[in-house]
Amino acid sequence: MKKRTFLAFALLLGAASASAAELTLFGQRDFNGRRFKSNDSITNLDRSGFNDRASSVIIREGVWQLCDDAWFRGNCVTLQPGRYPSLREMGLDNRVSSAREMGGFGAPPGAGHDEGRWGRGARAVLYSNPQFRGERYVVDGDYLRNLGDTNFNDRAQSLRVEGGYWIFCSDADFQGACRTFGPGSYASLPGALNNRLSSGRRIANQYPYNAPPNWGR
């Protein structure tokens, strides 16, 4: 029987603490030196001028994966909220090149290295509130036919796309009002999908159209 989906999902319960994910990298140990703060996934720190410079990190919210290669490859470590005065013991001192918030689908406290392949840079994260707050649902596969099979149907209000181009729709099986989303952060969903999203699928790795999408159609 054909496997219908390859999705990995996560719901971060406890909406009372619905804070946006946040990490701060520091250029020196013990949280000294230049700093770089982010609430979003960073596919390549080379673009920020902070590549291979972090020596300590503070994670205030969310579960984060730090990797020594761009696009979440190479040696990766998954970290829970907390203060990490040195990255040397993790093999990442002055080597962090990418980082991403795992949407609650992280390793348990104390977990060490993984293969750095989770999501492969092509995943989407749905949030129950605008501005990437509230509960999270991570789609780590090619398609999601029906959110009605979960407790996240008609709940998404914001979205982050790490890689690839996706279509999300208001009805199951990619029916109803559908919109295309490329890599990026969408602090609020368009009205046709806000609290109405029920299915989605990744349609391409590269932009699949000859013109920008027209959301007014």
Secondary structure, DSSP 8 states (H G I E B T S, - for coil): --------------GGG----EEEEEEEGGGEEEEEEESS-BS-GGGGT-TT---EEEEEES-EEEEEEGGGEEEEEEE-SEEES-SGGGT-TTT--EEEE-TT----TT--EE-S-TTTT--EEEEEEGGGEEEEEEE-SSEE--GGGTT-TT---EEEE-SSEEEEEEEGGGEEEEEEE-SEEESS--TTTTTT--EEEEEESS--SSS---TT-
